Amino acid sequence: MRTFQETLSALRREKQISQRRAAAELGISQALLSHYETGAREPGLAFVSRACDYYGVTADYLLGRSEEPRGGDVSTMRALLAQVRLMLDRADMALDGKEGGAL
């Protein structure tokens, strides 16, 4: 996995914009963005949040905690979807049982 500074720099390059432009749009100086990209300084939470919104990625991705830029991995999402389907099936069965008993 990449580090925060590697990911931040790579996202900017993928977007094909200069440090100057990215810094201006993120509300910081070019020098500060350069420091974040080289690891000379660490950003605060407000900047991390703005950078996530700006690049359209999750904080976990930006911080190097996930390889999925837009959210959880597919297996996690499938497991969650399976749980939701099971809950919906149980709710349907419960409603069918109540309706059947009322007749």
MMTF fields as JSON, N, C-alpha, C and O atoms, coordinates in Angstrom:
{
  "mmtfVersion": "1.0.0",
  "mmtfProducer": "UNKNOWN",
  "numBonds": 411,
  "numAtoms": 412,
  "numGroups": 103,
  "numChains": 1,
  "numModels": 1,
  "chainsPerModel": [1],
  "groupsPerChain": [103],
  "chainIdList": ["A"],
  "bondAtomList": [4, 2, 8, 6, 12, 10, 16, 14, 20, 18, 24, 22, 28, 26, 32, 30, 36, 34, 40, 38, 44, 42, 48, 46, 52, 50, 56, 54, 60, 58, 64, 62, 68, 66, 72, 70, 76, 74, 80, 78, 84, 82, 88, 86, 92, 90, 96, 94, 100, 98, 104, 102, 108, 106, 112, 110, 116, 114, 120, 118, 124, 122, 128, 126, 132, 130, 136, 134, 140, 138, 144, 142, 148, 146, 152, 150, 156, 154, 160, 158, 164, 162, 168, 166, 172, 170, 176, 174, 180, 178, 184, 182, 188, 186, 192, 190, 196, 194, 200, 198, 204, 202, 208, 206, 212, 210, 216, 214, 220, 218, 224, 222, 228, 226, 232, 230, 236, 234, 240, 238, 244, 242, 248, 246, 252, 250, 256, 254, 260, 258, 264, 262, 268, 266, 272, 270, 276, 274, 280, 278, 284, 282, 288, 286, 292, 290, 296, 294, 300, 298, 304, 302, 308, 306, 312, 310, 316, 314, 320, 318, 324, 322, 328, 326, 332, 330, 336, 334, 340, 338, 344, 342, 348, 346, 352, 350, 356, 354, 360, 358, 364, 362, 368, 366, 372, 370, 376, 374, 380, 378, 384, 382, 388, 386, 392, 390, 396, 394, 400, 398, 404, 402, 408, 406],
  "bondOrderList": [1, 1, 1, 1, 1, 1, 1, 1, 1, 1, 1, 1, 1, 1, 1, 1, 1, 1, 1, 1, 1, 1, 1, 1, 1, 1, 1, 1, 1, 1, 1, 1, 1, 1, 1, 1, 1, 1, 1, 1, 1, 1, 1, 1, 1, 1, 1, 1, 1, 1, 1, 1, 1, 1, 1, 1, 1, 1, 1, 1, 1, 1, 1, 1, 1, 1, 1, 1, 1, 1, 1, 1, 1, 1, 1, 1, 1, 1, 1, 1, 1, 1, 1, 1, 1, 1, 1, 1, 1, 1, 1, 1, 1, 1, 1, 1, 1, 1, 1, 1, 1, 1],
  "groupList": [{"groupName": "MET", "atomNameList": ["N", "CA", "C", "O"], "elementList": ["N", "C", "C", "O"], "formalChargeList": [0, 0, 0, 0], "bondAtomList": [1, 0, 2, 1, 3, 2], "bondOrderList": [1, 1, 2], "singleLetterCode": "M", "chemCompType": "L-PEPTIDE LINKING"}, {"groupName": "ARG", "atomNameList": ["N", "CA", "C", "O"], "elementList": ["N", "C", "C", "O"], "formalChargeList": [0, 0, 0, 0], "bondAtomList": [1, 0, 2, 1, 3, 2], "bondOrderList": [1, 1, 2], "singleLetterCode": "R", "chemCompType": "L-PEPTIDE LINKING"}, {"groupName": "THR", "atomNameList": ["N", "CA", "C", "O"], "elementList": ["N", "C", "C", "O"], "formalChargeList": [0, 0, 0, 0], "bondAtomList": [1, 0, 2, 1, 3, 2], "bondOrderList": [1, 1, 2], "singleLetterCode": "T", "chemCompType": "L-PEPTIDE LINKING"}, {"groupName": "PHE", "atomNameList": ["N", "CA", "C", "O"], "elementList": ["N", "C", "C", "O"], "formalChargeList": [0, 0, 0, 0], "bondAtomList": [1, 0, 2, 1, 3, 2], "bondOrderList": [1, 1, 2], "singleLetterCode": "F", "chemCompType": "L-PEPTIDE LINKING"}, {"groupName": "GLN", "atomNameList": ["N", "CA", "C", "O"], "elementList": ["N", "C", "C", "O"], "formalChargeList": [0, 0, 0, 0], "bondAtomList": [1, 0, 2, 1, 3, 2], "bondOrderList": [1, 1, 2], "singleLetterCode": "Q", "chemCompType": "L-PEPTIDE LINKING"}, {"groupName": "GLU", "atomNameList": ["N", "CA", "C", "O"], "elementList": ["N", "C", "C", "O"], "formalChargeList": [0, 0, 0, 0], "bondAtomList": [1, 0, 2, 1, 3, 2], "bondOrderList": [1, 1, 2], "singleLetterCode": "E", "chemCompType": "L-PEPTIDE LINKING"}, {"groupName": "LEU", "atomNameList": ["N", "CA", "C", "O"], "elementList": ["N", "C", "C", "O"], "formalChargeList": [0, 0, 0, 0], "bondAtomList": [1, 0, 2, 1, 3, 2], "bondOrderList": [1, 1, 2], "singleLetterCode": "L", "chemCompType": "L-PEPTIDE LINKING"}, {"groupName": "SER", "atomNameList": ["N", "CA", "C", "O"], "elementList": ["N", "C", "C", "O"], "formalChargeList": [0, 0, 0, 0], "bondAtomList": [1, 0, 2, 1, 3, 2], "bondOrderList": [1, 1, 2], "singleLetterCode": "S", "chemCompType": "L-PEPTIDE LINKING"}, {"groupName": "ALA", "atomNameList": ["N", "CA", "C", "O"], "elementList": ["N", "C", "C", "O"], "formalChargeList": [0, 0, 0, 0], "bondAtomList": [1, 0, 2, 1, 3, 2], "bondOrderList": [1, 1, 2], "singleLetterCode": "A", "chemCompType": "L-PEPTIDE LINKING"}, {"groupName": "LYS", "atomNameList": ["N", "CA", "C", "O"], "elementList": ["N", "C", "C", "O"], "formalChargeList": [0, 0, 0, 0], "bondAtomList": [1, 0, 2, 1, 3, 2], "bondOrderList": [1, 1, 2], "singleLetterCode": "K", "chemCompType": "L-PEPTIDE LINKING"}, {"groupName": "ILE", "atomNameList": ["N", "CA", "C", "O"], "elementList": ["N", "C", "C", "O"], "formalChargeList": [0, 0, 0, 0], "bondAtomList": [1, 0, 2, 1, 3, 2], "bondOrderList": [1, 1, 2], "singleLetterCode": "I", "chemCompType": "L-PEPTIDE LINKING"}, {"groupName": "GLY", "atomNameList": ["N", "CA", "C", "O"], "elementList": ["N", "C", "C", "O"], "formalChargeList": [0, 0, 0, 0], "bondAtomList": [1, 0, 2, 1, 3, 2], "bondOrderList": [1, 1, 2], "singleLetterCode": "G", "chemCompType": "PEPTIDE LINKING"}, {"groupName": "HIS", "atomNameList": ["N", "CA", "C", "O"], "elementList": ["N", "C", "C", "O"], "formalChargeList": [0, 0, 0, 0], "bondAtomList": [1, 0, 2, 1, 3, 2], "bondOrderList": [1, 1, 2], "singleLetterCode": "H", "chemCompType": "L-PEPTIDE LINKING"}, {"groupName": "TYR", "atomNameList": ["N", "CA", "C", "O"], "elementList": ["N", "C", "C", "O"], "formalChargeList": [0, 0, 0, 0], "bondAtomList": [1, 0, 2, 1, 3, 2], "bondOrderList": [1, 1, 2], "singleLetterCode": "Y", "chemCompType": "L-PEPTIDE LINKING"}, {"groupName": "PRO", "atomNameList": ["N", "CA", "C", "O"], "elementList": ["N", "C", "C", "O"], "formalChargeList": [0, 0, 0, 0], "bondAtomList": [1, 0, 2, 1, 3, 2], "bondOrderList": [1, 1, 2], "singleLetterCode": "P", "chemCompType": "L-PEPTIDE LINKING"}, {"groupName": "VAL", "atomNameList": ["N", "CA", "C", "O"], "elementList": ["N", "C", "C", "O"], "formalChargeList": [0, 0, 0, 0], "bondAtomList": [1, 0, 2, 1, 3, 2], "bondOrderList": [1, 1, 2], "singleLetterCode": "V", "chemCompType": "L-PEPTIDE LINKING"}, {"groupName": "CYS", "atomNameList": ["N", "CA", "C", "O"], "elementList": ["N", "C", "C", "O"], "formalChargeList": [0, 0, 0, 0], "bondAtomList": [1, 0, 2, 1, 3, 2], "bondOrderList": [1, 1, 2], "singleLetterCode": "C", "chemCompType": "L-PEPTIDE LINKING"}, {"groupName": "ASP", "atomNameList": ["N", "CA", "C", "O"], "elementList": ["N", "C", "C", "O"], "formalChargeList": [0, 0, 0, 0], "bondAtomList": [1, 0, 2, 1, 3, 2], "bondOrderList": [1, 1, 2], "singleLetterCode": "D", "chemCompType": "L-PEPTIDE LINKING"}],
  "groupTypeList": [0, 1, 2, 3, 4, 5, 2, 6, 7, 8, 6, 1, 1, 5, 9, 4, 10, 7, 4, 1, 1, 8, 8, 8, 5, 6, 11, 10, 7, 4, 8, 6, 6, 7, 12, 13, 5, 2, 11, 8, 1, 5, 14, 11, 6, 8, 3, 15, 7, 1, 8, 16, 17, 13, 13, 11, 15, 2, 8, 17, 13, 6, 6, 11, 1, 7, 5, 5, 14, 1, 11, 11, 17, 15, 7, 2, 0, 1, 8, 6, 6, 8, 4, 15, 1, 6, 0, 6, 17, 1, 8, 17, 0, 8, 6, 17, 11, 9, 5, 11, 11, 8, 6],
  "groupIdList": [1, 2, 3, 4, 5, 6, 7, 8, 9, 10, 11, 12, 13, 14, 15, 16, 17, 18, 19, 20, 21, 22, 23, 24, 25, 26, 27, 28, 29, 30, 31, 32, 33, 34, 35, 36, 37, 38, 39, 40, 41, 42, 43, 44, 45, 46, 47, 48, 49, 50, 51, 52, 53, 54, 55, 56, 57, 58, 59, 60, 61, 62, 63, 64, 65, 66, 67, 68, 69, 70, 71, 72, 73, 74, 75, 76, 77, 78, 79, 80, 81, 82, 83, 84, 85, 86, 87, 88, 89, 90, 91, 92, 93, 94, 95, 96, 97, 98, 99, 100, 101, 102, 103],
  "secStructList": [7, 7, 7, 2, 2, 2, 2, 2, 2, 2, 2, 2, 2, 2, 6, 6, 7, 7, 2, 2, 2, 2, 2, 2, 2, 2, 6, 1, 7, 2, 2, 2, 2, 2, 2, 2, 2, 2, 6, 1, 1, 7, 7, 7, 2, 2, 2, 2, 2, 2, 2, 2, 2, 2, 2, 6, 7, 7, 2, 2, 2, 2, 6, 6, 1, 7, 1, 7, 6, 6, 1, 1, 7, 2, 2, 2, 2, 2, 2, 2, 2, 2, 2, 2, 2, 2, 2, 2, 2, 2, 2, 2, 2, 2, 2, 2, 2, 2, 2, 2, 2, 2, 7],
  "xCoordList": [0.829, 0.0, 0.877, 2.026, 0.296, 1.014, 0.841, -0.087, 1.756, 1.651, 0.717, 0.337, 0.361, -0.489, 0.129, -0.537, 1.406, 2.024, 2.107, 1.928, 2.375, 2.419, 1.046, 0.923, 0.017, -1.346, -1.789, -2.374, -1.51, -1.894, -1.247, -1.904, 0.022, 0.743, 0.228, 0.047, -0.007, -0.492, -1.872, -2.133, -2.755, -4.094, -4.016, -4.739, -3.139, -2.986, -2.466, -2.96, -1.475, -0.911, -1.928, -1.993, -2.733, -3.772, -4.795, -5.337, -5.05, -5.986, -5.337, -6.004, -4.033, -3.23, -3.33, -3.587, -3.117, -3.114, -1.826, -1.19, -1.47, -0.248, -0.463, -1.594, 0.642, 0.553, -0.08, -0.884, 0.277, -0.259, -1.786, -2.467, -2.312, -3.769, -4.453, -5.446, -3.92, -4.523, -4.513, -5.508, -3.4, -3.295, -4.337, -5.004, -4.469, -5.446, -6.858, -7.645, -7.178, -8.529, -8.777, -9.924, -7.705, -7.832, -7.728, -7.904, -7.438, -7.397, -6.125, -6.147, -5.008, -3.732, -2.673, -2.943, -1.482, -0.405, 0.239, 0.146, 0.886, 1.596, 2.709, 2.949, 3.379, 4.466, 3.952, 4.598, 2.78, 2.227, 1.831, 2.08, 1.218, 0.87, 2.123, 2.126, 3.17, 4.433, 4.943, 5.427, 4.83, 5.264, 4.429, 4.96, 3.118, 2.263, 2.655, 2.707, 2.932, 3.261, 4.634, 4.867, 5.53, 6.859, 6.954, 7.926, 5.95, 5.968, 6.682, 6.887, 7.064, 7.749, 6.8, 7.23, 5.498, 4.477, 3.295, 3.052, 2.563, 1.344, 0.137, 0.142, -0.889, -2.065, -2.989, -2.912, -3.859, -4.9, -6.11, -6.16, -7.062, -8.269, -9.066, -9.638, -9.112, -9.883, -9.331, -10.092, -7.991, -7.409, -7.682, -8.025, -7.538, -7.786, -9.212, -9.443, -10.147, -11.546, -11.728, -12.391, -11.146, -11.239, -10.599, -11.143, -9.448, -8.744, -9.568, -9.606, -10.221, -11.085, -12.215, -12.497, -12.856, -13.936, -13.407, -14.033, -12.269, -11.682, -11.321, -11.588, -10.719, -10.292, -11.328, -11.151, -12.398, -13.461, -13.058, -13.421, -12.304, -11.861, -12.217, -12.56, -12.13, -12.382, -11.14, -10.032, -11.336, -10.204, -9.308, -8.085, -9.899, -9.084, -8.147, -6.99, -8.623, -7.771, -6.662, -5.49, -7.042, -6.062, -4.992, -3.823, -5.384, -4.449, -3.661, -2.827, -3.928, -3.191, -3.708, -2.992, -4.95, -5.536, -6.38, -6.787, -6.643, -7.454, -6.927, -6.387, -7.091, -6.701, -7.896, -7.762, -9.052, -10.28, -10.544, -10.896, -10.383, -10.539, -11.951, -12.117, -12.957, -14.328, -15.123, -16.325, -14.5, -15.231, -14.686, -13.632, -15.423, -15.005, -14.797, -15.271, -14.078, -13.832, -15.115, -16.087, -15.11, -16.303, -16.805, -18.015, -15.923, -16.367, -17.092, -18.066, -16.623, -17.297, -18.676, -19.642, -18.769, -20.055, -21.03, -22.219, -20.538, -21.409, -21.922, -23.091, -21.062, -21.469, -22.54, -23.509, -22.371, -23.363, -24.684, -25.749, -24.621, -25.825, -26.546, -27.775, -25.805, -26.408, -27.124, -28.2, -26.532, -27.176, -28.466, -29.468, -28.448, -29.645, -30.744, -31.907, -30.381, -31.376, -31.99, -33.201, -31.161, -31.664, -32.632, -33.675, -32.287, -33.173, -34.499, -35.558, -34.449, -35.672, -36.534, -37.756, -35.896, -36.638, -37.329, -38.488, -36.62, -37.21, -38.371, -39.391, -38.212, -39.291, -40.505, -41.635, -40.291, -41.402, -42.118, -43.348, -41.346, -41.953, -42.755, -43.839, -42.237, -42.947, -44.241, -45.269, -44.205, -45.413, -46.428, -47.625, -45.961, -46.857, -47.516, -48.699, -46.763, -47.306, -48.358, -49.371, -48.151, -49.117, -50.379, -51.493, -50.194, -51.343, -52.165, -53.396, -51.463, -52.144, -52.934, -54.014, -52.402, -53.083, -54.298, -55.215, -54.322, -55.431, -56.639, -57.749, -56.45, -57.595, -58.396, -59.407],
  "yCoordList": [-1.188, 0.0, 1.256, 1.245, 2.314, 3.59, 4.365, 4.135, 5.278, 6.181, 7.336, 7.504, 8.12, 9.284, 10.202, 10.605, 10.536, 11.493, 10.945, 11.695, 9.655, 9.062, 9.106, 9.421, 8.786, 8.777, 10.184, 10.388, 11.149, 12.536, 13.027, 13.64, 12.756, 13.175, 12.444, 13.055, 11.144, 10.356, 10.821, 10.892, 11.137, 11.61, 12.913, 13.103, 13.801, 15.071, 14.831, 15.42, 13.973, 13.687, 12.984, 13.26, 12.064, 11.387, 12.384, 12.214, 13.407, 14.462, 15.427, 16.283, 15.273, 16.08, 17.577, 18.392, 17.905, 19.313, 19.629, 18.748, 20.873, 21.322, 21.424, 21.482, 21.443, 21.677, 23.024, 23.163, 24.008, 25.359, 25.356, 25.922, 24.716, 24.691, 23.881, 24.327, 22.693, 21.865, 22.603, 22.593, 23.238, 23.972, 25.086, 25.259, 25.833, 26.928, 26.392, 26.969, 25.3, 24.736, 24.055, 23.896, 23.655, 23.053, 24.087, 23.766, 25.333, 26.416, 26.477, 26.944, 26.006, 26.077, 26.625, 26.803, 26.888, 27.371, 26.205, 25.051, 26.531, 25.503, 24.893, 23.687, 25.718, 25.227, 24.196, 23.176, 24.473, 23.539, 22.233, 21.157, 22.315, 21.092, 20.291, 19.065, 20.967, 20.307, 19.568, 18.44, 20.205, 19.581, 18.348, 17.343, 18.413, 17.241, 16.112, 14.948, 16.466, 15.451, 14.822, 13.693, 15.517, 14.955, 14.323, 13.633, 14.559, 14.01, 14.891, 14.486, 16.089, 17.007, 17.516, 17.84, 17.58, 18.005, 17.067, 16.463, 16.946, 16.141, 17.07, 18.016, 16.804, 17.679, 17.393, 16.348, 18.351, 18.157, 17.486, 17.272, 17.166, 16.48, 17.295, 16.727, 18.6, 19.445, 19.327, 19.238, 19.327, 19.187, 17.802, 17.676, 16.776, 15.411, 15.305, 14.713, 15.867, 15.847, 16.583, 16.074, 17.774, 18.531, 17.774, 17.749, 17.159, 16.42, 15.213, 14.902, 14.535, 13.403, 13.864, 13.227, 14.957, 15.502, 15.944, 15.686, 16.601, 17.14, 16.031, 16.147, 14.965, 13.879, 12.76, 11.835, 12.846, 11.849, 10.476, 9.455, 10.452, 9.188, 9.156, 10.179, 7.966, 7.838, 8.224, 8.247, 8.523, 8.845, 7.619, 7.75, 6.441, 5.229, 5.086, 4.7, 5.39, 5.305, 6.356, 6.049, 7.582, 8.666, 8.401, 8.729, 7.813, 7.548, 6.254, 5.908, 5.541, 4.309, 3.109, 2.12, 3.178, 2.075, 1.146, 0.077, 1.538, 0.748, 0.937, 1.988, -0.089, 0.023, 0.374, 0.488, 0.543, 0.889, 2.383, 2.842, 3.153, 4.611, 5.079, 6.134, 4.329, 4.809, 4.08, 4.311, 3.229, 2.56, 1.181, 0.791, 0.452, -0.871, -1.833, -1.616, -2.9, -3.887, -4.635, -4.602, -5.293, -5.941, -7.04, -7.175, -7.822, -8.92, -8.393, -8.994, -7.282, -6.675, -6.17, -6.347, -5.547, -5.028, -6.178, -6.067, -7.269, -8.415, -9.029, -9.406, -9.132, -9.682, -8.806, -9.317, -7.504, -6.58, -6.711, -6.728, -6.804, -6.971, -8.27, -8.294, -9.34, -10.623, -10.5, -11.069, -9.761, -9.555, -8.754, -9.069, -7.747, -6.931, -7.777, -7.687, -8.593, -9.461, -10.434, -10.658, -11.012, -11.931, -11.223, -11.772, -10.009, -9.25, -8.942, -9.027, -8.587, -8.302, -9.555, -9.492, -10.691, -11.953, -12.295, -12.708, -12.123, -12.409, -11.46, -11.871, -10.192, -9.221, -9.589, -9.502, -10.0, -10.424, -11.633, -11.69, -12.602, -13.798, -13.437, -13.978, -12.534, -12.113, -11.408, -11.635, -10.559, -9.862, -10.841, -10.723, -11.798, -12.802, -13.626, -13.954, -13.954, -14.721, -13.936, -14.506, -12.659, -11.825, -11.64, -11.677, -11.441, -11.242, -12.522, -12.48, -13.68, -14.966, -15.28, -15.866, -14.892, -15.168, -14.274, -14.637, -13.128, -12.181, -12.585, -12.139, -13.429, -13.808, -14.803, -15.254],
  "zCoordList": [0.0, 0.0, 0.0, 0.441, -0.503, -0.559, 0.74, 1.515, 0.942, 2.087, 1.714, 0.555, 2.725, 2.49, 1.452, 0.498, 1.634, 0.715, -0.706, -1.666, -0.854, -2.195, -2.851, -4.034, -2.073, -2.602, -2.985, -4.049, -2.119, -2.397, -3.689, -4.53, -3.832, -5.037, -6.271, -7.325, -6.146, -7.288, -7.74, -8.941, -6.806, -7.167, -7.956, -8.934, -7.522, -8.24, -9.65, -10.612, -9.766, -11.093, -11.987, -13.185, -11.409, -12.19, -12.715, -13.807, -11.941, -12.339, -13.332, -13.913, -13.512, -14.432, -14.143, -15.03, -12.873, -12.485, -11.731, -11.151, -11.753, -11.089, -9.581, -9.098, -8.86, -7.416, -7.144, -6.222, -7.936, -7.737, -7.827, -6.972, -8.863, -9.043, -7.939, -7.363, -7.647, -6.593, -5.26, -4.536, -4.938, -3.678, -3.606, -2.586, -4.689, -4.712, -4.517, -3.767, -5.183, -5.084, -3.74, -3.323, -3.069, -1.738, -0.616, 0.559, -1.002, -0.015, 0.812, 1.951, 0.246, 0.95, -0.009, -1.197, 0.498, -0.361, -1.106, -0.689, -2.207, -2.969, -2.113, -2.169, -1.333, -0.478, 0.525, 0.765, 1.11, 2.085, 1.411, 1.954, 0.237, -0.489, -0.817, -0.704, -1.215, -1.495, -0.252, -0.348, 0.898, 2.156, 2.466, 2.939, 2.202, 2.42, 1.478, 1.876, 0.216, -0.783, -0.561, -0.992, 0.09, 0.357, 1.743, 2.05, 2.572, 3.921, 4.927, 6.071, 4.515, 5.428, 6.519, 7.626, 6.191, 7.16, 7.066, 6.022, 8.153, 8.164, 8.262, 9.049, 7.468, 7.474, 8.645, 9.291, 8.895, 9.881, 9.249, 8.038, 10.074, 9.633, 8.619, 7.688, 8.784, 7.862, 6.439, 5.475, 6.317, 4.985, 4.414, 3.239, 5.219, 4.739, 4.208, 3.154, 4.922, 4.498, 3.173, 2.269, 3.051, 1.793, 0.637, -0.467, 0.885, -0.165, -0.611, -1.802, 0.318, -0.042, -0.949, -1.964, -0.593, -1.418, -2.779, -3.807, -2.782, -4.002, -4.989, -6.185, -4.487, -5.361, -5.49, -6.283, -4.719, -4.815, -4.302, -4.888, -3.2, -2.62, -1.14, -0.547, -0.555, 0.874, 1.659, 1.123, 2.926, 3.801, 3.964, 4.012, 4.048, 4.163, 2.974, 3.143, 1.784, 0.603, 0.665, 0.445, 0.962, 1.008, 2.061, 1.856, 3.182, 4.272, 4.094, 4.931, 3.002, 2.74, 3.496, 3.652, 3.971, 4.734, 3.869, 4.325, 2.637, 1.72, 0.31, -0.033, -0.494, -1.896, -2.779, -3.997, -2.168, -2.883, -2.748, -1.662, -3.822, -3.713, -3.383, -2.77, -3.769, -3.616, -2.533, -2.405, -1.771, -0.707, -0.423, -0.924, 0.39, 0.817, -0.328, -1.443, -0.03, -1.068, -1.417, -0.662, -2.538, -3.076, -2.155, -1.974, -1.574, -0.709, 0.526, 0.978, 1.069, 2.221, 1.826, 2.568, 0.668, 0.207, -0.073, 0.228, -0.641, -0.911, 0.381, 0.466, 1.39, 2.681, 3.322, 3.884, 3.239, 3.783, 3.04, 3.659, 1.723, 0.921, 1.276, 1.34, 1.506, 1.887, 3.226, 3.408, 4.165, 5.46, 5.316, 5.959, 4.499, 4.276, 3.637, 4.031, 2.656, 2.009, 3.009, 2.995, 3.878, 4.895, 5.834, 6.187, 6.234, 7.121, 6.425, 7.047, 5.151, 4.411, 4.257, 4.389, 3.979, 3.874, 5.189, 5.196, 6.297, 7.614, 7.905, 8.458, 7.533, 7.747, 6.907, 7.388, 5.658, 4.802, 5.396, 5.402, 5.897, 6.484, 7.726, 7.941, 8.541, 9.746, 9.384, 10.021, 8.375, 7.946, 7.36, 7.621, 6.576, 6.003, 7.116, 7.028, 8.147, 9.264, 10.017, 10.421, 10.215, 10.932, 10.096, 10.618, 8.8, 7.932, 7.836, 7.833, 7.755, 7.661, 8.917, 8.841, 10.085, 11.347, 11.543, 12.28, 10.907, 11.105, 10.299, 10.589, 9.278, 8.443, 9.123, 8.586]
}
